[in-house]
Amino acid sequence: MHASGMKHSLQNKKARYLYLEPYTFTVVSGNDVLLYNSLNGKTLEYRASPFISEIITKAEDAGEGFMACIDHVTANSEMSSLITSIKDSFSGDVISFPPDRKPVVVRPKPVIKNYPPPKDFASFSADDYLRNIYFFLNQDNDRLCSDYRFAANQFFCPVYDQGGYREIEFNWIVKSCLPYSGVSGLAIDLSGSDITHYSQAFEMLVHLHKLSLPLTFHIPLPCHDPELIFKFLKTGKSRVSFYVTFPDGPDAISEIRKHKEFIKKSGKIETNFIIRSLEEYQIITGLSNGPGQEKTFILPYFNGENECFFKENVFLARNDIINLKPDQQQIYSRSLINEQFYGKIFIKTDGAALPNLNHDPIGNLNEDSISDLVRQELFKGISWGLTRMKVKPCEGCLYQIFCPPIGNYELFMKRFNFCDVL
């Protein structure tokens, strides 16, 4: 061949690159690989394949332009199968470029509004991060139920605690909430052993009404003063969340039915049934016409003796996890923050402030402002930023991008794999 013809032939020869769509997410763990198309939910999985692992790792390398040159491996059977699967699932393609050019893909970066926080404290505003302030108004030893004393550590509910009767200082609530009157996206939650027994309930309602913030009153059934609930419901943007536990013995059904008509008449409410077994769940579903016309939720409670019940009804199987099918924004969000905990501050009756009831206090409302507490958690805390990439065994799991954020069950039980994968 003439020299000029050979040069022309080389110039026309194009290099082939493996390209993955920006909405296709990859997880590589050793020689195991998972590709997930967040638009159509298609999943590709490869086990014990050093070849596929190497190719996908190169394709995800920002320094290589988020593409992998595959000219040297196009004849490989694994490569051919990978290309076909990626094309069929609309997760990527093979593209060609002249040898003197290198393709670069611009990949979107995870972005959460106002996150990460500014390093300059002068431009910091707690309004940008705060979502819920939870106040525990009282705790009453008379309401103590040892069977459910750790319920609040597993899901938000009225607290059962020891130590005699105690109430939060009413001025703390007013002082801490006033700066956030009318703030968009912020809500106030009020709980305790029984907030209808709170001695300053009426004064509190007057001030909370002026805040123009959504309010949720968390109340156990039965409660001290049922009539007060109607006053709660008339307080601005308010709703009531009831909590029903199962008394021991054969009175469980009658205990729930006793409050059924009252629940139905109350209006803007939801009812939470705290259960410990399949038998208790069956009691709830067996109630005629359900527990009422309101929203009803089932909250499984781990008491240390019902792990089998949890494994059968709370833990997720591999297919359950994959079928969750998170979208692109959910995956980005969960890589940076814990959506379950982010933006929440819990204030106990003694003023102790926590970002999560299973973690240590970050301050005290008697000494710190809400803004101080938010800043403390954002810059030094662990709850709001606790993602699965930071805990074992999730950090090395192929399915970490599918899973919901770490929750209180996992923190309380000190295990992060509520699944049959690991």
C-alpha positions, 0 to 999 in steps of 0.5 A: 500500500502506498504510504499516503494511502496507509496514512489515510487508512489509519486516520479513518480508523476510529477507536471504540468506547464504551459509553454509559448513560448519565442516568445509569449507576454502577456499583463495583465490589471486587469482581462483582458488578451491578448496573442500574438504569434509574429511568426504566429500572433495568438492572444488570448484574455480573458476579465473579467477573474480573474482566467486567469489573475492570471495564466498568471501573475504567468507564466510571473514571472521571480522569478517563472522561467517563468512557473506556476504550474497548478496541483491544477487547471487542472480540471477548465474549464477555465484552460482546454480552455486556455491550448487547445487554447495555444496549438492550436495556438502554443503559449505554452504547458503543461509540466511535471517535477518531484516534486523535480525539478523546471523548468526554462525558459530562456527568451530573453531580449529586446536588442537594439544596443548600448542601453542603453548608457554607464554610462561612458561618456569617452566611449560615441560616438554620432555616435552610436545613431545619425540617422538624422540631420535635418537643417531648412535653412530658414524661410520666412514670404512671404511663410507663409500659415496660413492654414498649419502653424503647418504642421511641428509639425505633419510630417516633411515638409518645415516650415511655420513660422512667424517672418520675413525672417531668415537664419541659419548660414552656418558655423554651418552646416559645423562645426557640420557635418564635424565630421560625414563625411562618418558615416554609418547609418547617413543622413542629411535632409535640409528643410525650408520655401523654401531652393531654396531661401537660399542665401548660397545654392551653398556654402552649396552644395560644402561642403555637397558633401564632407561629403559622407552622404545621403542628402534629400532636402525638397522643397515646390511647387511652389519654388523660383528657380526650376533649383536649384533642379537639382543641388541638385540632383547631390550632392552625395547621394541625393534625393528630397522630394516635398510638395504640398499643396492645394490652396483655390478655384477651382485651386487646380487641375491645381496647381498640374498639373502645376508641374506634368511634372517637377516632372516626369522629376526630377528623384530621388524624392518623392512627398508629398500631404498635404490634409485636407479632403476627397475631396482633397484626391479624387482630387489627386487620380483623376489625370490622371496616378497619380501625376507622376512616382515617389513615392507619399505619402499622408500626412493628416493635422489636422487644428483643424476643420477636426477631423471627417476626421481624425477619419474616415481616420487616426484613427485605429479600433481594428481589424486594430491594431491587424492586424498590427502583429509586430514581436518579434524585433519590440515589444522589440524595442518599449518597450525601444525606440520611433522608430519615434524619436530615433536618430533624431536632428532638428536644427532651423534657430536660432540654437535651437536644438530639438529631436522633434518639439513638445518638448522643445529644448535640446540646441543650435548649437551655444553653443553645439556640436552635440555630446553634444545634443545627450548626453543630449537627451539620458540621460535627454530627453524624446522624444527618449524614449517615449513609449506607456507604459509611457502615458495614456491611452496606458499604461493600454491598452491590445493592446499596443504591437501592436500599432506603436510608438507614433508619432507627430500627437499625440503629436500635438493633445495632445491625444495618443489613435488614435483608437476606443479601449479606 
